[in-house]
Amino acid sequence: KHLGLPAEAVGQVGGGSRRLGAATVITYDSAWRRPKDLREFGLLIFDEAHHLPAHSYRGIAEASGAPFRLALTATPERGDFRHLDLEELVGPVVYR
């Protein structure tokens, strides 16, 4: 028995596809171009979150109303010190 989401519930935005689902995979570039697509989600998971504080990508987090956010990165520190903005964009560090 499969306990995960059915395939039709998983959406993809990017790479020529634009299909939203209960769980949607979207690249930073696609999310930056379509911030309105993020308004419907209650949870955002940012992989490689050290990219999020960049001037161009921070609008992704700012445009979303998602009350739950999880940022994942093995290298949070940035040379421009914008990693200090991650707490404002996604919340405090819970595990390091």
C-alpha atoms as one frame of an Amber mdcrd trajectory, in Angstrom:
protein
   0.000   0.000   0.000   1.330   3.438  -0.983   1.112   5.917   1.902   2.373
   9.030   0.066   0.579  11.512  -2.130  -0.926  10.197  -5.345   1.040  11.269
  -8.431  -1.756  13.576  -9.595  -1.435  15.580  -6.347   2.194  16.506  -7.085
   2.671  19.603  -9.227   5.680  21.014 -11.013   6.507  24.548 -12.080   9.571
  25.002 -14.242  11.203  23.231 -17.124   8.258  24.011 -19.389   5.654  22.722
 -16.942   3.156  24.755 -14.909   0.884  22.473 -12.910   0.130  23.258  -9.280
  -0.751  20.434  -6.917  -1.166  19.774  -3.213   2.632  19.480  -3.171   4.442
  21.414  -5.867   8.121  21.412  -6.800   9.297  24.760  -8.142  12.765  26.132
  -8.861  13.987  29.452  -7.479  13.977  30.979 -10.963  10.393  29.870 -11.634
   9.205  31.020  -8.198  10.870  34.392  -8.744   9.013  34.795 -12.052   5.648
  33.608 -10.641   5.382  34.717  -7.010   1.557  34.600  -7.201   1.792  30.794
  -7.561   3.150  30.631  -4.000   0.213  32.352  -2.308  -1.856  29.163  -2.030
   0.597  27.086  -0.023   0.696  26.706   3.749   4.224  25.260   3.831   7.270
  26.286   1.815  10.477  24.274   1.927  13.521  26.095   0.597  16.382  23.839
  -0.450  19.799  25.479  -0.796  18.316  28.306   1.296  21.538  30.313   1.285
  20.340  31.586  -2.135  17.107  32.998  -0.685  18.503  36.272   0.773  19.825
  37.333  -2.650  18.224  40.556  -3.878  16.440  38.748  -6.711  15.161  35.741
  -4.701  14.147  37.261  -1.378  10.883  38.407  -2.983   9.860  34.738  -3.143
   9.620  34.553   0.650   8.252  38.080   0.948   5.428  37.432  -1.572   4.301
  34.192   0.051   1.817  34.146   2.879   2.837  30.620   3.905   2.712  30.466
   7.710   5.057  27.457   7.803   8.550  27.591   6.302  11.558  25.323   6.386
  14.954  26.335   5.053  17.611  23.719   4.324  21.264  24.463   3.602  24.647
  23.027   4.485  26.324  26.404   3.906  24.176  29.218   5.342  26.913  31.840
   5.630  27.282  34.296   2.744  30.159  36.662   2.044  27.723  39.600   1.841
  26.267  38.730   5.301  22.733  38.492   3.891  22.445  35.120   5.633  21.482
  37.249   8.632  18.183  37.909   6.796  17.217  34.219   6.778  15.572  34.441
  10.196  13.294  37.242   8.955  12.520  35.383   5.694  11.913  31.873   7.034
  12.338  31.816  10.807  14.996  30.967  13.383  17.538  28.170  13.143  16.190
  25.057  14.863  19.052  22.665  14.112  22.652  23.243  13.075
